[in-house]
Amino acid sequence: MAEIAVETRKLSLWYGTFQALFDVDFRVKKGMITSLIGPSGCGKSTLLRTINRVNERLGYVRTRGTVEVMGEDILGEHVELARLRKEVGMVFQRPNPLPLSVRDNVLFSHRLHRGDTSVTKADEEDLVEDALRQVLLWDDVKDRLDRKATRLSLEEQQKLCIARLLPVKPTVLLMDEPTSALDPKATKALEELIWGLRGAYTILIVTHNMAQARRASEECAFMLMGKMMEVGPTDGLFLAPRLPETADYIEGRYG
């Protein structure tokens, strides 16, 4: 039986008086790519952002239930948010490189989280190369490491944003529509990158693109109106959904 990396139980969430999630039970298997699909406003991004507590930055969010990452309840008061966000990295819809060099972008989280200061320049260079190789970007930028990251193409910027997470060795990568700002060629390249990272990382990806969900995930979860409707192997969910609501959404009949 596959080890569970992320699990929610009876998870509900409110933005002020508006309830966005309703008793969500959900499991994400370690080392696999799981996609979250569903119509706009169904709670996909809310659920994603609950797993590293980014939602709480809004100040008017209230949650009830349990969220566990590698067996630890992350909603407890004892949880250090800095440590949690080291364990659970996040990639957003649009690339958000820092206005620093490519090298300093890759090392940013590492420098922020490292406990000792004995890391040598050579160690840092190794970290930079390893992270950029993992995201298939090294050959393209190895001669441009001192260039501002904001001068890279959108595809390169999004790969860099993923690379920025890797030196701190996260367990889980959350991706919220990571290809929405990219053209078809760049989307294909990023999907291939994500597929190549499976096994080494647990990846949970929100997407509105049904074809992308089929291509780039091993398991798929369908949400509707803040509720988790159906979860299963991606091919099975698309070819033989259990619920009529799932079939309606996949086949374009929803709404």
C-alpha positions as CSV (number, residue, x, y, z in Angstrom):
1,M,0.0,0.0,0.0
2,A,1.4,3.4,-1.0
3,E,2.5,5.7,1.8
4,I,0.3,8.8,2.3
5,A,2.1,12.2,2.0
6,V,-0.9,14.4,2.5
7,E,-4.2,13.7,4.1
8,T,-7.2,15.9,5.0
9,R,-10.1,14.7,7.2
10,K,-13.4,16.5,7.6
11,L,-11.6,19.7,6.4
12,S,-13.8,22.7,6.2
13,L,-12.8,26.3,5.6
14,W,-14.5,29.7,5.7
15,Y,-13.5,33.1,4.3
16,G,-15.3,35.2,6.8
17,T,-18.8,33.9,6.7
18,F,-18.5,32.2,3.3
19,Q,-17.8,28.5,3.5
20,A,-15.4,27.4,0.7
21,L,-14.7,23.8,1.8
22,F,-17.1,21.2,3.2
23,D,-15.8,18.2,5.2
24,V,-13.1,17.3,2.6
25,D,-11.6,13.9,3.0
26,F,-8.6,13.5,0.7
27,R,-5.4,11.5,0.4
28,V,-2.3,12.2,-1.7
29,K,0.1,9.3,-2.2
30,K,3.8,9.9,-1.7
31,G,5.9,10.2,-4.8
32,M,2.9,10.5,-7.1
33,I,1.4,13.3,-9.2
34,T,-2.2,14.0,-8.3
35,S,-4.3,16.5,-10.2
36,L,-7.2,18.5,-8.8
37,I,-9.9,19.3,-11.3
38,G,-13.3,21.0,-11.1
39,P,-15.1,24.2,-12.3
40,S,-13.8,27.7,-11.2
41,G,-14.7,28.5,-7.6
42,C,-15.1,24.9,-6.6
43,G,-12.3,25.1,-3.9
44,K,-9.3,23.6,-5.7
45,S,-6.9,26.4,-5.0
46,T,-8.3,26.9,-1.5
47,L,-7.6,23.2,-0.7
48,L,-4.1,23.5,-2.2
49,R,-3.2,26.6,-0.2
50,T,-4.5,25.0,3.0
51,I,-1.8,22.4,2.8
52,N,0.9,24.9,3.5
53,R,-1.4,27.4,5.3
54,V,-0.9,30.2,2.8
55,N,-4.6,31.0,3.1
56,E,-4.0,32.2,6.7
57,R,-2.2,35.3,5.4
58,L,-5.6,36.8,4.6
59,G,-6.4,37.1,8.2
60,Y,-10.1,36.2,8.0
61,V,-9.8,32.5,7.2
62,R,-11.1,29.9,9.6
63,T,-10.5,26.1,9.3
64,R,-11.9,23.1,11.0
65,G,-10.7,19.5,10.6
66,T,-7.3,17.9,10.1
67,V,-4.5,18.3,7.6
68,E,-1.6,16.0,7.9
69,V,1.7,16.1,5.9
70,M,3.8,13.0,6.4
71,G,1.7,12.1,9.4
72,E,2.0,15.5,11.2
73,D,-1.0,17.6,11.9
74,I,0.0,21.0,10.3
75,L,-2.9,23.0,11.7
76,G,-1.7,22.7,15.3
77,E,-0.5,25.9,17.1
78,H,2.9,24.3,17.7
79,V,3.7,24.1,13.9
80,E,6.4,26.5,12.7
81,L,5.2,28.0,9.4
82,A,8.7,28.5,8.1
83,R,9.5,24.8,8.6
84,L,6.1,23.8,7.0
85,R,6.8,25.9,3.9
86,K,10.2,24.4,3.6
87,E,8.6,20.9,3.6
88,V,5.7,22.0,1.3
89,G,6.8,24.2,-1.6
90,M,4.4,26.1,-3.8
91,V,4.4,27.2,-7.5
92,F,1.9,29.8,-8.6
93,Q,0.0,30.5,-11.8
94,R,2.4,33.1,-13.0
95,P,6.1,32.8,-12.6
96,N,7.3,35.0,-9.7
97,P,11.1,35.1,-9.9
98,L,12.7,37.5,-7.4
99,P,14.4,40.6,-9.0
100,L,17.8,39.0,-8.4
101,S,20.2,37.0,-10.4
102,V,19.3,33.4,-11.5
103,R,21.9,32.1,-9.0
104,D,20.5,34.1,-6.1
105,N,17.0,33.0,-7.0
106,V,17.9,29.3,-6.7
107,L,19.7,29.9,-3.4
108,F,17.1,32.2,-1.9
109,S,15.2,29.6,0.1
110,H,18.3,27.7,1.0
111,R,19.9,30.8,2.5
112,L,16.7,31.7,4.3
113,H,16.2,28.3,5.9
114,R,19.7,26.9,6.5
115,G,20.7,26.6,10.1
116,D,24.4,26.9,9.8
117,T,26.6,29.4,8.0
118,S,29.4,27.0,7.1
119,V,28.2,26.4,3.6
120,T,31.0,27.3,1.2
121,K,30.7,29.0,-2.2
122,A,31.6,25.7,-3.9
123,D,28.7,24.0,-1.9
124,E,26.3,26.7,-3.1
125,E,27.4,26.3,-6.7
126,D,26.8,22.6,-6.5
127,L,23.3,23.3,-5.1
128,V,22.6,25.7,-8.0
129,E,23.7,23.3,-10.6
130,D,21.8,20.3,-9.1
131,A,18.6,22.3,-8.8
132,L,18.8,23.7,-12.3
133,R,19.6,20.2,-13.7
134,Q,16.5,18.7,-12.0
135,V,14.3,21.3,-13.8
136,L,16.1,20.8,-17.1
137,L,17.3,24.4,-17.1
138,W,21.1,24.1,-16.5
139,D,22.2,23.9,-20.1
140,D,20.1,26.9,-21.0
141,V,21.2,29.3,-18.2
142,K,24.6,28.0,-17.0
143,D,26.3,31.0,-18.8
144,R,23.7,33.4,-17.5
145,L,23.7,32.7,-13.8
146,D,24.5,36.4,-12.9
147,R,21.7,37.7,-15.2
148,K,18.5,39.0,-13.7
149,A,16.0,36.2,-13.5
150,T,13.2,38.5,-14.7
151,R,15.0,38.6,-18.1
152,L,14.4,34.9,-18.7
153,S,11.5,33.6,-20.8
154,L,8.2,32.8,-19.0
155,E,9.0,29.0,-19.4
156,E,12.4,29.5,-18.0
157,Q,11.1,31.7,-15.1
158,Q,8.5,29.0,-14.1
159,K,11.2,26.3,-14.2
160,L,13.4,28.6,-12.1
161,C,10.6,29.0,-9.6
162,I,10.5,25.2,-9.2
163,A,14.3,25.1,-8.9
164,R,14.2,27.7,-6.1
165,L,12.3,25.2,-4.0
166,L,14.5,22.2,-4.4
167,P,17.7,23.0,-2.4
168,V,15.7,22.9,0.8
169,K,14.5,19.3,-0.1
170,P,10.8,19.6,0.2
171,T,8.6,16.6,0.4
172,V,5.6,18.0,-1.3
173,L,5.3,20.4,-4.3
174,L,2.0,22.3,-4.7
175,M,1.3,23.7,-8.2
176,D,-1.6,26.1,-8.8
177,E,-2.2,26.2,-12.6
178,P,1.6,26.3,-13.3
179,T,1.2,26.4,-17.1
180,S,-1.6,29.0,-17.3
181,A,0.7,31.8,-18.5
182,L,2.6,29.6,-21.0
183,D,2.2,28.9,-24.7
184,P,1.5,25.3,-25.9
185,K,5.2,24.5,-26.5
186,A,6.3,25.8,-23.1
187,T,3.3,24.0,-21.5
188,K,4.4,20.7,-23.0
189,A,8.0,21.3,-21.7
190,L,6.8,22.1,-18.2
191,E,4.5,19.0,-18.2
192,E,7.5,16.8,-19.1
193,L,9.5,18.4,-16.3
194,I,6.7,17.7,-13.8
195,W,6.5,14.1,-14.9
196,G,10.2,13.8,-14.5
197,L,10.1,15.0,-10.9
198,R,7.6,12.3,-9.8
199,G,9.0,9.8,-7.4
200,A,11.5,12.3,-6.0
201,Y,8.6,14.6,-4.9
202,T,4.9,14.3,-4.1
203,I,3.2,16.7,-6.5
204,L,-0.3,18.1,-6.3
205,I,-1.3,20.2,-9.3
206,V,-4.5,22.3,-9.8
207,T,-5.5,22.5,-13.5
208,H,-8.5,23.5,-15.5
209,N,-7.1,21.7,-18.5
210,M,-8.6,18.2,-18.8
211,A,-6.0,17.1,-21.3
212,Q,-3.3,18.2,-19.0
213,A,-4.8,16.3,-16.1
214,R,-4.8,13.1,-18.2
215,R,-1.3,13.6,-19.5
216,A,0.5,14.8,-16.4
217,S,-1.0,13.0,-13.4
218,E,-1.3,9.5,-12.1
219,E,-4.3,10.1,-9.8
220,C,-7.0,12.7,-10.2
221,A,-9.5,14.3,-7.8
222,F,-12.7,16.0,-8.9
223,M,-14.2,18.8,-6.7
224,L,-17.5,20.5,-7.0
225,M,-18.9,23.3,-4.8
226,G,-16.3,22.9,-2.1
227,K,-16.8,19.2,-1.8
228,M,-14.5,16.3,-2.8
229,M,-16.6,14.3,-5.2
230,E,-14.4,11.5,-6.5
231,V,-10.7,10.5,-6.4
232,G,-9.0,7.7,-8.3
233,P,-6.4,6.7,-10.9
234,T,-6.5,9.3,-13.6
235,D,-7.4,6.9,-16.5
236,G,-10.1,5.3,-14.5
237,L,-11.7,8.6,-13.4
238,F,-11.7,9.9,-17.0
239,L,-12.8,6.7,-18.7
240,A,-15.2,5.3,-16.1
241,P,-16.2,7.9,-13.5
242,R,-18.4,6.7,-10.7
243,L,-20.5,9.8,-10.3
244,P,-22.7,11.5,-13.0
245,E,-21.4,14.9,-11.8
246,T,-17.8,13.8,-12.7
247,A,-18.9,12.5,-16.1
248,D,-20.8,15.8,-16.8
249,Y,-17.7,17.9,-16.0
250,I,-15.2,15.8,-17.9
251,E,-17.5,15.6,-20.9
252,G,-18.2,19.4,-20.9
253,R,-21.8,19.2,-19.8
254,Y,-21.4,20.8,-16.4
255,G,-23.6,24.0,-16.2
